[in-house]
Amino acid sequence: MTAAFIPPAFFAAFVAVALAYLGFLLRRRALFSRPVLLLATLLALMPAALAAFAWWGPFEVPYVRLERSWLAFPVTLVVLLGIARLERISSRQSRLRRVATELLAALTLVGLGLTVVGLELGRPLDRLSVLVAIDRSRSVDLVPNAESRIMAELRVAELGMRDDDRIGTLAFRTSASVEDPLRQRSRLPAPQRAEVGRDGTDLGAAVRHGLGELPSDSAGRIVLLSDGVSTRGDPVGAALAAVAAGVPIDVVPLDQQKVPDVRIASVRMPARASRDEPVELRVVTSSSAPARVELRVLRDGEPIKKGIVDIAAGEDVIYLREVAPGSGFHRYDVEVTALDATLDRALEDNSGSAFLRVRGQATALVLEREPELAAPLVRALQGAAFRVELKWSAALRDLLPCPVACYSVSLTAVRAA
């Protein structure tokens, strides 16, 4: 016998035992003249019957469920033993007194049993919560009339809603954030727009955030409005989590318009190097057609290289040789511009960055309103082989160029603006 036959076999065994017990009582004629006890016996068998039927599960029992179904069988046995004791009530009592005693005692036993197993009565919920996840990454800019398309889809979704249904929206890019909390269609949507980083698309973050926003008192559904280009995260794992939660995911594709584009796919270089060590800077470009571009390289915001290169259609790699500068943390920015403007209609993706830490004495910047208070911190940093710069400005914005090449920055009583 396989495991699939165990629940129905157990249910059949329970039914057989219950019928045998009732037949035994009826053969004794103990319950023919005691209708109260007969009814109480049938009610006492109900928790065990519900538990066995729920375990078998050919279909869901409406309106009724047990919170602690694992207690149903021992509770049923105890209640039946109590009812059996009521059969011994002396027949010399008056009929009215005996019926009242049996009724009150049986109600008490059955009520205690149902309380222990946690009988819950209710009605099935016919409410749906729909969370629309809207892709607002840079790639959606290539979709013709993306915003009007999104608004049209939201209006169509609201037309099919019932009065108790709820709809909400969340925006996602590199992360996800709620724009319009779940609401009924009779309420106006919230006017705010969520601002998150636009440098990537994380479909997995949108699905996981949506699962966390869906309430437990209604059925849930997630709708993805996206071009489908996921650049980070784990969308497959998030989809499996939605399947485990029983939440379906619908996808409304936003098809991108095919436009000529020259972009930087990635900029890579070693994470660490020694001073004056040659390092290789690799620039991966992607182009819809062969193009001649102007390439510019900046280090810590200062231009260091500029030239004209030819790139092939599709992905191409440009190798640049660079010498590691002085010790510290350095940022390299690479920019490309097509000499023929008709070959590049999307200029937002024409730059990329990489970072290089050059070994040597690191610099720590300490910002302190009263320099004498920073003396212990300065001595500690110097003892740890840091080169310490102690500065003060009334506003942090006046010091923004300084921390770029610093390994550590310590702020004390500095206003942001």
N, C-alpha and C positions, 0 to 999 in steps of 0.2 A: 504493500500500500504506500503510495507516494504521499508527500506532505499535503498536496492539494485536497486529498480526500479526508484529512483529519477533521477539519471544522464541520463539514456536513455529517460525518459519521458521529461526531460528538453530539451534534444537535439531535440526530435521530435517536441516539442512546438516551439523551435527556428526555425526549418526548416519550420514549418507551417506558422509562422509569416513572415519569409523572403519571402516565395513564395506568400503569400497574398499581401505583399507590392509590389513585382515585378508585380504581376497581376494587382494591382491597377494602377500602372504607365503605364503598357501596355494598359489597357483599356482606359485610358485617351489619349492614343497615344502621350503622352508627350515625350517618349523616342524613338519612331520609327524613327523620323527624327534627333535625337541627339545621334548618336552612341558613341560619347565620353563620354557623361553623363551615358549612359547605362553601358559602360565598367567600369567607375568610381564607379557606384553603386555596381556592382559585386565585385570589389576590396575592397570597403568599408565594405562589409559584410564578407570578409575573416577573419579578426581578431576574430570576434565573433564566426564564424564557427569553427575556430581552437580551441578557448578556450572551446567551448561546446563539441567538439569532444575529446579534451584532457581530459576533466573532465569525460566524459563517459568512455573513455579508453578501447574499445574492442580490439584495437591494437595500437601500437605506430606509430605516424605520422613521417615518415623519413624526414631528411634534414631540417625540419622547426620546430621551437619552439618559444614560447613567453616568454620573461623574466618577464613581469608583466601582466599575463593573467587576473588578477582580474580587470584590467582597460579596457579590450577588449569591453565589452558591452556599457559602457558610451561613449567610444571613437567612436565606430561604430555609435551610435545615433547622436553624434555631427557632424561627417563627413557626414552622410546622410542628416542632416538638411542643411549643407553647400552646398551640391550638389543640393538639392531642390531649394535653392536660385538661383543657376546658371540657372535654367530653366526660370527665369524671365528676362534674358538678352534680350534686345530689338531686335526684328526681323528686324528692319530697318538697323541694322549694316550689313556690307558686310559679305558674308558667310565665307570668309577666316579669317576676323577679329574675327567673333564670334567663329569659331572653335579654333583659337589660344587662345582666352580668356578662353574658356571652358577647353582646354587641360592644359594650365598652371595652372589655378585655381584648377582643379581637381587633377593634380599631386601634387600640394602643399598641399591640404587637405589630400589626401591619404598618402603622405609622412610624414606629421606631425603626423597623426594617427598611422602609423606603428612605428614611432620613439618613441611615448609615450608608446605604449605597448611593445616595445623592440623586434621587429622581428629579429630572428637570423637564418641565413642560414649556413648549414655546411654539412658534410658528416659523415656517421657513422664510428666510429673508430673500426678497427679490429686489436687491439693490446692487448696483454696479458702480464701481469707482474706476474711472479711466484716467490714467496719468500719461500725458503726451510729452515725450522727451524730444526737444527741438535741438537740432545740431546748429550751433552758431560758430563753428570754426571757420578759418579762412577759406577752406575749400568750398564752403557753401556760397561764397561770393561768385563762384563760377557758374552757379545755377541761375538761369534766367528767371527774373521775377520771383525770387525765392521767398521774399517776405509776403507778397500777395498770395502765393501758393500756400504758405503756411496758414495764413488767416482764413483762406477758403476751406482748408481741411478742418480747422477748428470749428467753423460755422456748420459744416456738414455733420461733424460729430455731435454738436449740441442739438441739431434737429432730431436726431434719433434717440435722444435721452428721455427717460421718464422723469416724473417729478422728484422721486427719491434718489435718482442717480446723481453722481457727482463727477466733476471733471476738473483737472488741474494740469498745469504745465511746469516743466523744469527745463532749464537750459543746460547744455553740456558742451564742453570742449575738452580741455585737458582734465577738467573736473566737472562736477555737476552741482547745480544749485537750483532751488525751487524759485520759480518766478511767480506763479499763481497757485496758491494752495487750493486743495480740493474744495469745490463749491458746487451748489446747485445751479442749474442753468438760469434760474430766475435772478441770480445775483450777477452783477457786472464783474468782469475780470479785473484783476489788480493791474494798475498802470505801470508798475516798476519793471525794469529789465535787470536780470542778473548779470553781473560782470565777472567773467572768469577768463583765464588765459586762453588765447585763440591760436596758440602755436601747435596744437595737436587735436586729435579726436579720440576720445576714450569711450567707446560704446559700452564696455564693461562697467565703467563707473556710472553711466547713465542708468543701466539696468539695475545695478545693485542699489543705487540711491532711490530708484523708483520702488523697488521692493520694500525698502524701509519706510516709504511714505504711504504705502497702501494700508488702509485700516483693516482691522481684523473682523469688523462687523458687517462686511459686505464682500461680494465677489470683486476681484481685481483684474485689471487688464493694463498692459503697458503698450503704448504706440510709439514707435520710433520714426521720427521725421528726419532723415539723414541721407547723405549721398553714399553712405555705406563704406567710406574709406576710413578704417580704424587704424590709427598710427601708433597707438600705445594701449596698455592694459590687456586684459584677458576677456574678450567678449564671449568666448566659448564657455569659460567657467561661469560667467555671470548668467548665460543662457541656461546652463545646467542647474544653477541655483533657482532660477525662475521655474523650471520644470519641477524641481523638488517641492517648491512652494505651491504648485498648482496654478501659477499665474501665466496665462498665455501672452505672447508677444506678437504684435502686429507691426509690420514694416511698411511705411509709405516712402518709396524711393524718391529722392530729389536728384534728377539726372543733371549732371554737369554739362554745360555747354563746352564743346570742344573749341578751344581758342589757342592760338600760338602762344607758347610759353617757354621761357628760358629760366631755370631756377637752380639754386644750389641745394642739392639733396643732403649733403653732409660735409662737415669740415672736421678732419681728424689729424691729431698729432700726439706724440707721447705725452703722458700726464706729467712726467718728471724728467729732468735733465740737469746736468752739471753746467756750470758757467762756461761759456765759449764752446760748448759741445754742439756739433752739427746735428740738427733735427730735421725731419721730413714733415712737411705740411701737405696733406692730401685733400684736395678739393674735388668732391664728386658733384658733377653737374648733370642736369637732365634737361633735354631740349626736344621739342616736337619736330625740329628740322635742323640740319647743319647750320651753324651760325658762327659769326666772328664777334667776339665780345671783348670788352675792356675789363680787365681784372685789376682790382685794387686790394691791397693788404694793409691793414692798420694794426699797430701794436699799442695797446693801452691808449687808443684814441688817436695815435699819431701815424700818418701815412709812412710806410717804409718801402712799399713796392707798388709798381704800376706798369701794366703792359697790355698788349693785344695778343689774344690767343684764339685759335680756331677749335671749336668743339664739335663733336659728331652728334648725329641724331640719337635719341635715347640717352643712356647714361654714359658719361665719359669721366675720366679721372685726370686731373692736373696735378703734377708733382712739383712742389716748390722746396728749395733748400733754404734753411734758415739757421742762424747761429744763435744759440741761447744767450740772452742778454744777462744783465746783472741779477743777483739773487733776488728772490721774491716771487710773487704771484703775478702772472702776466696774461692778458687777454688778447687774442688774435681775432680780428674781424675781417672777413673776406666778402667783397661785394663784386657783382658782375653786372654789366650793362650791355645789352645787345646794340651793336652799331646800327643795325637795321631795326628801327622801332617796330616795324610790322611783324617781326618775329617774336615779340614779347609783349603781350597785352596785359599780363598780370605781374605787376612790379613788386608785390608784397613779399614774394619769396625769393628775392634776389640777393639775400645775404645769409651768412652763417657765422658761427663763432666757435672757438676752441680755447682751451685754457692750458697754460703751462706753468708748472712750478719749478723754478730754478733753485737747485740746492745752494745753500750758503747761509750766511747769517740772516735770519728772518727779522722783519721790522714789525714792531708793535706800536700802534698809535693810541695814545691815552688822551682823552678829552676830559678836562677837569676845570671847573669854575675857579677853584682855589688850588693853585699848584702845590702848595705845601701839604695839602691833604692827600695828594697822589704820590708822595715820596715813598711810602712803604710798597705800593704797587710797582713803582718804577724800579726800586731796588730788587724786588722779587723777579721781575721780568729780565732785568740785566743779569741776575744770577742764573737765569735759565738760558743765557746766551742770546737774548734778544737785543736788537738795536732799537732803543726806545725813543719815540718822538712825543713830546708833551706839548699839547696845543690847547688853545681855548678860543671859542667863538660863541657869540650869543645865540647863533642859530646853526643847526646842523647843515643847512643847505650851503653855507659858506665853506664847509669842509668836505663836500662830496668828492672833489677830485682827489683828495688825499688818500682815502682808504682803499683805492683800487689795487695798489701794489703792496698793501700791508697784509701780513699774515694774520694779525689779530688786532681788533679794535675794541677799546674799552670806553664806554660812555658813562658820564656821571653828571646829572643835573643839566642836560643839554636839551633845549627846546627843538622840536622837529622843524619849526619854521619861525 
